[in-house]
Protein backbone atom coordinates (compact mmCIF):
# COMPACT_ATOMS: atom_id res chain seq x y z
CA UNK A 1 0.00 0.00 0.00
CA UNK A 2 1.48 3.36 -1.05
CA UNK A 3 1.53 6.38 1.26
CA UNK A 4 -1.22 8.01 -0.82
CA UNK A 5 -3.34 4.86 -0.63
CA UNK A 6 -2.81 4.76 3.15
CA UNK A 7 -3.87 8.39 3.45
CA UNK A 8 -7.03 7.70 1.43
CA UNK A 9 -7.89 4.68 3.61
CA UNK A 10 -7.43 6.64 6.82
CA UNK A 11 -9.35 9.65 5.50
CA UNK A 12 -12.23 7.49 4.35
CA UNK A 13 -12.39 5.85 7.77
CA UNK A 14 -12.16 9.12 9.72
CA UNK A 15 -14.35 11.26 7.47
CA UNK A 16 -17.00 8.62 6.88
CA UNK A 17 -16.61 8.57 3.11
CA UNK A 18 -14.63 9.80 0.14
CA UNK A 19 -14.09 13.42 -0.84
CA UNK A 20 -16.50 14.10 -3.70
CA UNK A 21 -18.06 17.57 -3.36
CA UNK A 22 -16.97 21.15 -3.94
CA UNK A 23 -17.99 23.93 -1.58
CA UNK A 24 -20.81 25.00 -3.90
CA UNK A 25 -22.13 21.43 -4.10
CA UNK A 26 -22.13 21.13 -0.30
CA UNK A 27 -24.13 24.35 0.02
CA UNK A 28 -26.60 23.24 -2.65
CA UNK A 29 -27.12 19.79 -1.14
CA UNK A 30 -27.50 21.22 2.37
CA UNK A 31 -29.84 23.95 1.17
CA UNK A 32 -27.82 26.88 2.56
CA UNK A 33 -26.05 29.86 1.04
CA UNK A 34 -22.51 29.17 -0.19
CA UNK A 35 -21.07 32.13 1.74
CA UNK A 36 -22.59 30.83 4.94
CA UNK A 37 -21.10 27.36 4.49
CA UNK A 38 -17.71 28.98 3.78
CA UNK A 39 -17.83 30.99 7.01
CA UNK A 40 -18.76 27.89 9.00
CA UNK A 41 -15.88 25.92 7.47
CA UNK A 42 -13.36 28.63 8.35
CA UNK A 43 -14.83 29.16 11.83
CA UNK A 44 -14.35 25.46 12.56
CA UNK A 45 -10.63 26.01 11.97
CA UNK A 46 -10.20 24.28 8.62
CA UNK A 47 -7.95 25.63 5.89
CA UNK A 48 -9.53 27.68 3.11
CA UNK A 49 -10.12 25.77 -0.11
CA UNK A 50 -10.87 26.87 -3.64
CA UNK A 51 -14.43 26.84 -4.91
CA UNK A 52 -13.61 24.09 -7.41
CA UNK A 53 -11.65 21.81 -5.07
CA UNK A 54 -13.30 18.46 -4.40
CA UNK A 55 -12.58 18.04 -0.68
CA UNK A 56 -15.95 17.56 1.03
CA UNK A 57 -17.82 14.41 2.00
CA UNK A 58 -21.39 13.37 2.75
CA UNK A 59 -20.61 13.98 6.43
CA UNK A 60 -19.81 17.64 5.66
CA UNK A 61 -23.16 18.03 3.93
CA UNK A 62 -24.98 16.51 6.91
CA UNK A 63 -23.08 18.74 9.37
CA UNK A 64 -24.20 21.89 7.53
CA UNK A 65 -27.77 20.57 7.40
CA UNK A 66 -27.73 19.83 11.13
CA UNK A 67 -26.49 23.33 11.95
CA UNK A 68 -29.25 24.79 9.80
CA UNK A 69 -31.85 22.68 11.62
CA UNK A 70 -30.56 23.86 15.01
CA UNK A 71 -30.99 27.46 13.92
CA UNK A 72 -34.46 26.65 12.63
CA UNK A 73 -35.52 25.31 16.03
CA UNK A 74 -34.35 28.47 17.77
CA UNK A 75 -31.82 26.55 19.89
CA UNK A 76 -28.93 28.33 18.15
CA UNK A 77 -29.25 32.01 17.33
CA UNK A 78 -28.06 32.93 13.79
CA UNK A 79 -25.76 35.67 15.10
CA UNK A 80 -23.99 33.11 17.34
CA UNK A 81 -23.54 30.47 14.66
CA UNK A 82 -19.99 31.44 13.72
CA UNK A 83 -18.91 31.98 17.33
CA UNK A 84 -20.21 28.56 18.36
CA UNK A 85 -18.48 26.91 15.40
CA UNK A 86 -15.23 28.68 16.28
CA UNK A 87 -15.36 27.51 19.89
CA UNK A 88 -16.20 23.91 18.97
CA UNK A 89 -13.49 23.85 16.31
CA UNK A 90 -10.85 25.25 18.65
CA UNK A 91 -11.43 22.70 21.42
CA UNK A 92 -11.83 19.70 19.13
CA UNK A 93 -8.77 20.69 17.11
CA UNK A 94 -6.65 20.61 20.26
CA UNK A 95 -8.16 17.28 21.27
CA UNK A 96 -7.48 15.78 17.83
CA UNK A 97 -3.88 17.04 17.88
CA UNK A 98 -3.27 15.49 21.29
CA UNK A 99 -4.83 12.18 20.25
CA UNK A 100 -2.71 12.03 17.09
CA UNK A 101 0.45 12.68 19.10
CA UNK A 102 -0.60 10.00 21.58
CA UNK A 103 -1.14 7.47 18.78
CA UNK A 104 2.27 8.09 17.22
CA UNK A 105 3.96 7.94 20.62
CA UNK A 106 2.25 4.59 21.21
CA UNK A 107 3.47 3.28 17.86
CA UNK A 108 7.03 4.47 18.53
CA UNK A 109 7.07 2.64 21.87
CA UNK A 110 5.36 -0.47 20.48
CA UNK A 111 6.18 -0.71 16.76
CA UNK A 112 4.70 -4.21 16.62
CA UNK A 113 1.24 -2.61 16.84
CA UNK A 114 1.70 -1.13 13.36
CA UNK A 115 4.40 -3.24 11.73
CA UNK A 116 2.95 -2.43 8.31
CA UNK A 117 0.37 -0.07 6.88
CA UNK A 118 -2.45 -2.60 7.02
CA UNK A 119 -1.88 -3.06 10.75
CA UNK A 120 -1.92 0.72 11.20
CA UNK A 121 -5.27 0.97 9.45
CA UNK A 122 -6.63 -1.84 11.62
CA UNK A 123 -5.33 -0.15 14.79
CA UNK A 124 -7.10 3.10 13.90
CA UNK A 125 -10.26 1.18 12.99
CA UNK A 126 -10.31 -0.43 16.44
CA UNK A 127 -9.45 2.71 18.40
CA UNK A 128 -11.81 5.15 16.67
CA UNK A 129 -15.15 3.86 18.04
CA UNK A 130 -13.65 3.45 21.52
CA UNK A 131 -12.44 7.06 21.55
CA UNK A 132 -15.82 8.25 20.31
CA UNK A 133 -17.61 6.38 23.10
CA UNK A 134 -15.33 7.81 25.79
CA UNK A 135 -15.64 11.35 24.42
CA UNK A 136 -19.42 11.06 24.23
CA UNK A 137 -19.60 9.82 27.83
CA UNK A 138 -17.34 12.61 29.16
CA UNK A 139 -19.31 15.24 27.25
CA UNK A 140 -22.64 13.94 28.57
CA UNK A 141 -21.27 13.75 32.11
CA UNK A 142 -20.11 17.37 31.99
CA UNK A 143 -23.40 18.39 30.40
CA UNK A 144 -25.32 16.74 33.24
CA UNK A 145 -23.21 18.57 35.82
CA UNK A 146 -23.77 21.96 34.18
CA UNK A 147 -27.47 21.26 33.73
CA UNK A 148 -27.75 20.60 37.46
CA UNK A 149 -25.94 23.81 38.22
CA UNK A 150 -28.17 25.76 35.84
CA UNK A 151 -31.33 24.43 37.47
CA UNK A 152 -30.04 25.28 40.94
CA UNK A 153 -28.70 28.74 40.07
CA UNK A 154 -30.65 31.81 41.07
CA UNK A 155 -28.63 34.07 38.76
CA UNK A 156 -27.94 34.10 35.05
CA UNK A 157 -25.09 31.64 34.54
CA UNK A 158 -23.55 33.81 31.84
CA UNK A 159 -23.00 36.71 34.24
CA UNK A 160 -22.77 35.75 37.90
CA UNK A 161 -20.57 36.24 40.94
CA UNK A 162 -17.65 33.83 41.06
CA UNK A 163 -14.09 33.57 42.28
CA UNK A 164 -11.47 33.59 39.54
CA UNK A 165 -8.06 32.10 40.20
CA UNK A 166 -4.73 31.95 38.40
CA UNK A 167 -1.88 29.69 39.47
CA UNK A 168 1.41 29.79 37.60
CA UNK A 169 4.83 28.19 37.87
CA UNK A 170 7.60 30.52 38.98
CA UNK A 171 10.74 30.60 36.84
CA UNK A 172 9.14 28.68 33.97
CA UNK A 173 10.92 30.66 31.24
CA UNK A 174 14.34 30.00 32.80
CA UNK A 175 13.46 26.34 33.23
CA UNK A 176 12.66 25.95 29.52
CA UNK A 177 16.25 26.94 28.74
CA UNK A 178 17.70 24.32 31.11
CA UNK A 179 15.71 21.19 30.28
CA UNK A 180 15.01 19.20 27.14
CA UNK A 181 11.58 18.68 25.57
CA UNK A 182 10.95 15.37 27.34
CA UNK A 183 11.71 16.85 30.77
CA UNK A 184 9.58 19.91 30.04
CA UNK A 185 6.71 17.67 28.97
CA UNK A 186 6.96 15.73 32.23
CA UNK A 187 6.84 18.94 34.30
CA UNK A 188 3.83 20.28 32.40
CA UNK A 189 2.00 16.95 32.62
CA UNK A 190 2.60 16.74 36.37
CA UNK A 191 1.50 20.33 36.98
CA UNK A 192 -1.61 20.02 34.81
CA UNK A 193 -2.53 16.69 36.41
CA UNK A 194 -2.15 18.05 39.93
CA UNK A 195 -4.06 21.25 39.12
CA UNK A 196 -6.92 19.35 37.48
CA UNK A 197 -7.14 16.92 40.40
CA UNK A 198 -7.26 19.60 43.10
CA UNK A 199 -9.65 21.90 41.25
CA UNK A 200 -12.10 19.03 40.72
CA UNK A 201 -11.67 17.83 44.31
CA UNK A 202 -12.70 21.24 45.64
CA UNK A 203 -15.63 21.72 43.23
CA UNK A 204 -13.98 24.26 40.93
CA UNK A 205 -13.79 24.29 37.13
CA UNK A 206 -10.70 24.47 34.94
CA UNK A 207 -11.26 27.19 32.35
CA UNK A 208 -7.99 26.60 30.51
CA UNK A 209 -4.35 25.72 30.80
CA UNK A 210 -2.05 28.41 29.42
CA UNK A 211 1.38 26.80 29.26
CA UNK A 212 2.78 27.24 32.76
CA UNK A 213 -0.48 28.63 34.16
CA UNK A 214 -3.96 27.38 35.02
CA UNK A 215 -7.08 29.55 35.09
CA UNK A 216 -10.01 28.27 37.16
CA UNK A 217 -13.30 29.49 38.61
CA UNK A 218 -15.27 28.55 41.70
CA UNK A 219 -18.68 29.45 43.08
CA UNK A 220 -17.37 29.29 46.66
CA UNK A 221 -14.73 31.54 48.29
CA UNK A 222 -13.68 28.69 50.61
CA UNK A 223 -13.33 26.22 47.74
CA UNK A 224 -11.26 28.69 45.73
CA UNK A 225 -9.01 29.29 48.74
CA UNK A 226 -8.53 25.55 49.22
CA UNK A 227 -7.64 25.08 45.56
CA UNK A 228 -4.99 27.80 45.61
CA UNK A 229 -3.51 26.85 48.98
CA UNK A 230 -3.49 23.11 48.25
CA UNK A 231 -1.81 23.63 44.90
CA UNK A 232 0.93 25.83 46.37
CA UNK A 233 1.46 23.33 49.20
CA UNK A 234 1.57 20.26 46.97
CA UNK A 235 3.98 21.79 44.47
CA UNK A 236 6.27 22.98 47.28
CA UNK A 237 6.45 19.40 48.53
CA UNK A 238 7.19 18.00 45.05
CA UNK A 239 10.88 18.23 44.10
CA UNK A 240 10.00 17.64 40.45
CA UNK A 241 7.95 20.84 40.23
CA UNK A 242 8.96 24.49 40.55
CA UNK A 243 7.21 26.67 43.11
CA UNK A 244 3.92 28.27 42.11
CA UNK A 245 2.11 31.46 43.07
CA UNK A 246 -1.58 32.26 42.93
CA UNK A 247 -4.00 35.17 42.68
CA UNK A 248 -7.72 35.11 43.51
CA UNK A 249 -10.38 37.75 42.90
CA UNK A 250 -14.16 37.70 43.42
CA UNK A 251 -16.90 39.49 41.56
CA UNK A 252 -19.16 39.38 38.52
CA UNK A 253 -17.76 37.29 35.69
CA UNK A 254 -18.96 36.94 32.11
CA UNK A 255 -18.86 33.31 30.98
CA UNK A 256 -18.91 32.93 27.21
CA UNK A 257 -18.31 29.74 25.22
CA UNK A 258 -16.28 28.11 27.96
CA UNK A 259 -14.07 31.13 28.73
CA UNK A 260 -14.40 33.90 31.31
CA UNK A 261 -14.08 37.65 30.91
CA UNK A 262 -14.26 40.83 32.95
CA UNK A 263 -12.27 43.04 35.28
CA UNK A 264 -12.22 40.31 37.94
CA UNK A 265 -10.28 38.04 35.57
CA UNK A 266 -7.76 40.79 34.87
CA UNK A 267 -7.39 41.56 38.58
CA UNK A 268 -6.75 37.91 39.46
CA UNK A 269 -4.04 37.81 36.79
CA UNK A 270 -2.38 40.96 38.19
CA UNK A 271 -2.48 39.56 41.72
CA UNK A 272 -0.72 36.43 40.51
CA UNK A 273 2.10 38.48 39.01
CA UNK A 274 2.42 40.35 42.34
CA UNK A 275 2.55 37.21 44.50
CA UNK A 276 5.82 35.77 45.79
CA UNK A 277 6.70 32.12 45.11
CA UNK A 278 4.63 29.79 47.28
CA UNK A 279 2.08 32.45 48.25
CA UNK A 280 -1.55 33.29 47.47
CA UNK A 281 -2.83 36.85 47.08
CA UNK A 282 -6.53 37.72 47.19
CA UNK A 283 -8.38 40.91 46.35
CA UNK A 284 -10.12 43.04 48.96
CA UNK A 285 -13.62 41.65 48.31
CA UNK A 286 -12.52 38.05 48.67
CA UNK A 287 -10.40 38.89 51.72
CA UNK A 288 -13.53 40.22 53.42
CA UNK A 289 -15.34 36.93 52.77
CA UNK A 290 -12.45 34.73 53.90
CA UNK A 291 -11.77 36.80 57.03
CA UNK A 292 -15.03 35.42 58.47
CA UNK A 293 -13.66 31.86 58.23
CA UNK A 294 -11.46 30.92 61.21
CA UNK A 295 -9.38 28.41 59.25
CA UNK A 296 -7.72 31.18 57.24
CA UNK A 297 -5.39 34.05 58.11
CA UNK A 298 -5.08 37.16 55.97
CA UNK A 299 -2.29 39.68 56.08
CA UNK A 300 -3.07 42.97 54.38
CA UNK A 301 -0.40 44.22 52.00
CA UNK A 302 0.27 47.81 51.14
CA UNK A 303 -1.35 49.00 47.89
CA UNK A 304 0.68 48.46 44.72
CA UNK A 305 0.21 49.98 41.27
CA UNK A 306 0.35 47.50 38.38
CA UNK A 307 -0.48 47.71 34.69
CA UNK A 308 -4.09 48.83 34.34
CA UNK A 309 -4.65 49.30 38.08
CA UNK A 310 -3.68 52.05 40.51
CA UNK A 311 -3.06 51.09 44.13
CA UNK A 312 -4.30 47.49 44.07
CA UNK A 313 -5.29 46.44 47.59
CA UNK A 314 -4.63 42.80 48.38
CA UNK A 315 -4.04 40.38 51.23
CA UNK A 316 -1.80 37.34 51.57
CA UNK A 317 -3.81 34.22 52.34
CA UNK A 318 -2.59 31.32 54.44
CA UNK A 319 -3.99 28.67 56.73
CA UNK A 320 -4.42 29.47 60.41
CA UNK A 321 -1.90 27.90 62.74
CA UNK A 322 -4.60 26.99 65.31
CA UNK A 323 -4.89 23.15 65.30
CA UNK A 324 -8.47 23.23 66.62
CA UNK A 325 -9.56 25.48 63.78
CA UNK A 326 -7.85 23.23 61.24
CA UNK A 327 -9.75 20.22 62.64
CA UNK A 328 -13.08 22.02 62.30
CA UNK A 329 -12.27 22.92 58.70
CA UNK A 330 -11.43 19.29 57.91
CA UNK A 331 -14.72 18.16 59.42
CA UNK A 332 -16.59 20.70 57.31
CA UNK A 333 -14.86 19.42 54.13
CA UNK A 334 -15.87 15.84 54.98
CA UNK A 335 -19.51 16.92 55.20
CA UNK A 336 -19.44 18.76 51.85
CA UNK A 337 -20.87 16.98 48.76
CA UNK A 338 -18.30 15.22 46.59
CA UNK A 339 -20.31 14.77 43.37
CA UNK A 340 -19.72 16.75 40.18
C-alpha positions as CSV (number, residue, x, y, z in Angstrom):
1,X,0.0,0.0,0.0
2,X,1.5,3.4,-1.0
3,X,1.5,6.4,1.3
4,X,-1.2,8.0,-0.8
5,X,-3.3,4.9,-0.6
6,X,-2.8,4.8,3.1
7,X,-3.9,8.4,3.4
8,X,-7.0,7.7,1.4
9,X,-7.9,4.7,3.6
10,X,-7.4,6.6,6.8
11,X,-9.3,9.6,5.5
12,X,-12.2,7.5,4.3
13,X,-12.4,5.9,7.8
14,X,-12.2,9.1,9.7
15,X,-14.4,11.3,7.5
16,X,-17.0,8.6,6.9
17,X,-16.6,8.6,3.1
18,X,-14.6,9.8,0.1
19,X,-14.1,13.4,-0.8
20,X,-16.5,14.1,-3.7
21,X,-18.1,17.6,-3.4
22,X,-17.0,21.2,-3.9
23,X,-18.0,23.9,-1.6
24,X,-20.8,25.0,-3.9
25,X,-22.1,21.4,-4.1
26,X,-22.1,21.1,-0.3
27,X,-24.1,24.3,0.0
28,X,-26.6,23.2,-2.6
29,X,-27.1,19.8,-1.1
30,X,-27.5,21.2,2.4
31,X,-29.8,24.0,1.2
32,X,-27.8,26.9,2.6
33,X,-26.0,29.9,1.0
34,X,-22.5,29.2,-0.2
35,X,-21.1,32.1,1.7
36,X,-22.6,30.8,4.9
37,X,-21.1,27.4,4.5
38,X,-17.7,29.0,3.8
39,X,-17.8,31.0,7.0
40,X,-18.8,27.9,9.0
41,X,-15.9,25.9,7.5
42,X,-13.4,28.6,8.4
43,X,-14.8,29.2,11.8
44,X,-14.3,25.5,12.6
45,X,-10.6,26.0,12.0
46,X,-10.2,24.3,8.6
47,X,-7.9,25.6,5.9
48,X,-9.5,27.7,3.1
49,X,-10.1,25.8,-0.1
50,X,-10.9,26.9,-3.6
51,X,-14.4,26.8,-4.9
52,X,-13.6,24.1,-7.4
53,X,-11.6,21.8,-5.1
54,X,-13.3,18.5,-4.4
55,X,-12.6,18.0,-0.7
56,X,-15.9,17.6,1.0
57,X,-17.8,14.4,2.0
58,X,-21.4,13.4,2.8
59,X,-20.6,14.0,6.4
60,X,-19.8,17.6,5.7
61,X,-23.2,18.0,3.9
62,X,-25.0,16.5,6.9
63,X,-23.1,18.7,9.4
64,X,-24.2,21.9,7.5
65,X,-27.8,20.6,7.4
66,X,-27.7,19.8,11.1
67,X,-26.5,23.3,11.9
68,X,-29.2,24.8,9.8
69,X,-31.9,22.7,11.6
70,X,-30.6,23.9,15.0
71,X,-31.0,27.5,13.9
72,X,-34.5,26.6,12.6
73,X,-35.5,25.3,16.0
74,X,-34.4,28.5,17.8
75,X,-31.8,26.6,19.9
76,X,-28.9,28.3,18.2
77,X,-29.2,32.0,17.3
78,X,-28.1,32.9,13.8
79,X,-25.8,35.7,15.1
80,X,-24.0,33.1,17.3
81,X,-23.5,30.5,14.7
82,X,-20.0,31.4,13.7
83,X,-18.9,32.0,17.3
84,X,-20.2,28.6,18.4
85,X,-18.5,26.9,15.4
86,X,-15.2,28.7,16.3
87,X,-15.4,27.5,19.9
88,X,-16.2,23.9,19.0
89,X,-13.5,23.9,16.3
90,X,-10.9,25.3,18.6
91,X,-11.4,22.7,21.4
92,X,-11.8,19.7,19.1
93,X,-8.8,20.7,17.1
94,X,-6.6,20.6,20.3
95,X,-8.2,17.3,21.3
96,X,-7.5,15.8,17.8
97,X,-3.9,17.0,17.9
98,X,-3.3,15.5,21.3
99,X,-4.8,12.2,20.3
100,X,-2.7,12.0,17.1
101,X,0.4,12.7,19.1
102,X,-0.6,10.0,21.6
103,X,-1.1,7.5,18.8
104,X,2.3,8.1,17.2
105,X,4.0,7.9,20.6
106,X,2.2,4.6,21.2
107,X,3.5,3.3,17.9
108,X,7.0,4.5,18.5
109,X,7.1,2.6,21.9
110,X,5.4,-0.5,20.5
111,X,6.2,-0.7,16.8
112,X,4.7,-4.2,16.6
113,X,1.2,-2.6,16.8
114,X,1.7,-1.1,13.4
115,X,4.4,-3.2,11.7
116,X,3.0,-2.4,8.3
117,X,0.4,-0.1,6.9
118,X,-2.5,-2.6,7.0
119,X,-1.9,-3.1,10.7
120,X,-1.9,0.7,11.2
121,X,-5.3,1.0,9.4
122,X,-6.6,-1.8,11.6
123,X,-5.3,-0.2,14.8
124,X,-7.1,3.1,13.9
125,X,-10.3,1.2,13.0
126,X,-10.3,-0.4,16.4
127,X,-9.4,2.7,18.4
128,X,-11.8,5.1,16.7
129,X,-15.2,3.9,18.0
130,X,-13.7,3.5,21.5
131,X,-12.4,7.1,21.5
132,X,-15.8,8.3,20.3
133,X,-17.6,6.4,23.1
134,X,-15.3,7.8,25.8
135,X,-15.6,11.4,24.4
136,X,-19.4,11.1,24.2
137,X,-19.6,9.8,27.8
138,X,-17.3,12.6,29.2
139,X,-19.3,15.2,27.3
140,X,-22.6,13.9,28.6
141,X,-21.3,13.8,32.1
142,X,-20.1,17.4,32.0
143,X,-23.4,18.4,30.4
144,X,-25.3,16.7,33.2
145,X,-23.2,18.6,35.8
146,X,-23.8,22.0,34.2
147,X,-27.5,21.3,33.7
148,X,-27.7,20.6,37.5
149,X,-25.9,23.8,38.2
150,X,-28.2,25.8,35.8
151,X,-31.3,24.4,37.5
152,X,-30.0,25.3,40.9
153,X,-28.7,28.7,40.1
154,X,-30.7,31.8,41.1
155,X,-28.6,34.1,38.8
156,X,-27.9,34.1,35.1
157,X,-25.1,31.6,34.5
158,X,-23.5,33.8,31.8
159,X,-23.0,36.7,34.2
160,X,-22.8,35.8,37.9
161,X,-20.6,36.2,40.9
162,X,-17.7,33.8,41.1
163,X,-14.1,33.6,42.3
164,X,-11.5,33.6,39.5
165,X,-8.1,32.1,40.2
166,X,-4.7,31.9,38.4
167,X,-1.9,29.7,39.5
168,X,1.4,29.8,37.6
169,X,4.8,28.2,37.9
170,X,7.6,30.5,39.0
171,X,10.7,30.6,36.8
172,X,9.1,28.7,34.0
173,X,10.9,30.7,31.2
174,X,14.3,30.0,32.8
175,X,13.5,26.3,33.2
176,X,12.7,25.9,29.5
177,X,16.2,26.9,28.7
178,X,17.7,24.3,31.1
179,X,15.7,21.2,30.3
180,X,15.0,19.2,27.1
181,X,11.6,18.7,25.6
182,X,11.0,15.4,27.3
183,X,11.7,16.9,30.8
184,X,9.6,19.9,30.0
185,X,6.7,17.7,29.0
186,X,7.0,15.7,32.2
187,X,6.8,18.9,34.3
188,X,3.8,20.3,32.4
189,X,2.0,17.0,32.6
190,X,2.6,16.7,36.4
191,X,1.5,20.3,37.0
192,X,-1.6,20.0,34.8
193,X,-2.5,16.7,36.4
194,X,-2.1,18.0,39.9
195,X,-4.1,21.2,39.1
196,X,-6.9,19.4,37.5
197,X,-7.1,16.9,40.4
198,X,-7.3,19.6,43.1
199,X,-9.6,21.9,41.2
200,X,-12.1,19.0,40.7
201,X,-11.7,17.8,44.3
202,X,-12.7,21.2,45.6
203,X,-15.6,21.7,43.2
204,X,-14.0,24.3,40.9
205,X,-13.8,24.3,37.1
206,X,-10.7,24.5,34.9
207,X,-11.3,27.2,32.3
208,X,-8.0,26.6,30.5
209,X,-4.4,25.7,30.8
210,X,-2.0,28.4,29.4
211,X,1.4,26.8,29.3
212,X,2.8,27.2,32.8
213,X,-0.5,28.6,34.2
214,X,-4.0,27.4,35.0
215,X,-7.1,29.5,35.1
216,X,-10.0,28.3,37.2
217,X,-13.3,29.5,38.6
218,X,-15.3,28.5,41.7
219,X,-18.7,29.4,43.1
220,X,-17.4,29.3,46.7
221,X,-14.7,31.5,48.3
222,X,-13.7,28.7,50.6
223,X,-13.3,26.2,47.7
224,X,-11.3,28.7,45.7
225,X,-9.0,29.3,48.7
226,X,-8.5,25.5,49.2
227,X,-7.6,25.1,45.6
228,X,-5.0,27.8,45.6
229,X,-3.5,26.9,49.0
230,X,-3.5,23.1,48.2
231,X,-1.8,23.6,44.9
232,X,0.9,25.8,46.4
233,X,1.5,23.3,49.2
234,X,1.6,20.3,47.0
235,X,4.0,21.8,44.5
236,X,6.3,23.0,47.3
237,X,6.4,19.4,48.5
238,X,7.2,18.0,45.1
239,X,10.9,18.2,44.1
240,X,10.0,17.6,40.5
241,X,8.0,20.8,40.2
242,X,9.0,24.5,40.5
243,X,7.2,26.7,43.1
244,X,3.9,28.3,42.1
245,X,2.1,31.5,43.1
246,X,-1.6,32.3,42.9
247,X,-4.0,35.2,42.7
248,X,-7.7,35.1,43.5
249,X,-10.4,37.8,42.9
250,X,-14.2,37.7,43.4
251,X,-16.9,39.5,41.6
252,X,-19.2,39.4,38.5
253,X,-17.8,37.3,35.7
254,X,-19.0,36.9,32.1
255,X,-18.9,33.3,31.0
256,X,-18.9,32.9,27.2
257,X,-18.3,29.7,25.2
258,X,-16.3,28.1,28.0
259,X,-14.1,31.1,28.7
260,X,-14.4,33.9,31.3
261,X,-14.1,37.7,30.9
262,X,-14.3,40.8,33.0
263,X,-12.3,43.0,35.3
264,X,-12.2,40.3,37.9
265,X,-10.3,38.0,35.6
266,X,-7.8,40.8,34.9
267,X,-7.4,41.6,38.6
268,X,-6.7,37.9,39.5
269,X,-4.0,37.8,36.8
270,X,-2.4,41.0,38.2
271,X,-2.5,39.6,41.7
272,X,-0.7,36.4,40.5
273,X,2.1,38.5,39.0
274,X,2.4,40.4,42.3
275,X,2.6,37.2,44.5
276,X,5.8,35.8,45.8
277,X,6.7,32.1,45.1
278,X,4.6,29.8,47.3
279,X,2.1,32.4,48.3
280,X,-1.5,33.3,47.5
281,X,-2.8,36.8,47.1
282,X,-6.5,37.7,47.2
283,X,-8.4,40.9,46.4
284,X,-10.1,43.0,49.0
285,X,-13.6,41.7,48.3
286,X,-12.5,38.0,48.7
287,X,-10.4,38.9,51.7
288,X,-13.5,40.2,53.4
289,X,-15.3,36.9,52.8
290,X,-12.4,34.7,53.9
291,X,-11.8,36.8,57.0
292,X,-15.0,35.4,58.5
293,X,-13.7,31.9,58.2
294,X,-11.5,30.9,61.2
295,X,-9.4,28.4,59.3
296,X,-7.7,31.2,57.2
297,X,-5.4,34.0,58.1
298,X,-5.1,37.2,56.0
299,X,-2.3,39.7,56.1
300,X,-3.1,43.0,54.4
301,X,-0.4,44.2,52.0
302,X,0.3,47.8,51.1
303,X,-1.3,49.0,47.9
304,X,0.7,48.5,44.7
305,X,0.2,50.0,41.3
306,X,0.3,47.5,38.4
307,X,-0.5,47.7,34.7
308,X,-4.1,48.8,34.3
309,X,-4.6,49.3,38.1
310,X,-3.7,52.0,40.5
311,X,-3.1,51.1,44.1
312,X,-4.3,47.5,44.1
313,X,-5.3,46.4,47.6
314,X,-4.6,42.8,48.4
315,X,-4.0,40.4,51.2
316,X,-1.8,37.3,51.6
317,X,-3.8,34.2,52.3
318,X,-2.6,31.3,54.4
319,X,-4.0,28.7,56.7
320,X,-4.4,29.5,60.4
321,X,-1.9,27.9,62.7
322,X,-4.6,27.0,65.3
323,X,-4.9,23.2,65.3
324,X,-8.5,23.2,66.6
325,X,-9.6,25.5,63.8
326,X,-7.9,23.2,61.2
327,X,-9.7,20.2,62.6
328,X,-13.1,22.0,62.3
329,X,-12.3,22.9,58.7
330,X,-11.4,19.3,57.9
331,X,-14.7,18.2,59.4
332,X,-16.6,20.7,57.3
333,X,-14.9,19.4,54.1
334,X,-15.9,15.8,55.0
335,X,-19.5,16.9,55.2
336,X,-19.4,18.8,51.9
337,X,-20.9,17.0,48.8
338,X,-18.3,15.2,46.6
339,X,-20.3,14.8,43.4
340,X,-19.7,16.8,40.2
